[in-house]
Amino acid sequence: MKTYFAISSVWSFFIKTKICSLFIV
């Protein structure tokens, strides 16, 4: 379960950065 939480947090961070980059560019 801890691994799943870590992966989900990393994915959410990656998606947030992706959206931010899309808005900036």
C-alpha positions, 0 to 999 in steps of 0.5 A, a space after each residue: 500500500 505504501 508503494 501505491 501511495 508513493 507512486 500516486 503522489 509522484 504521478 500527481 506531481 508529474 501531472 501538475 508540472 505537466 499542466 503548469 508547463 502547458 499553461 506557461 507555454 
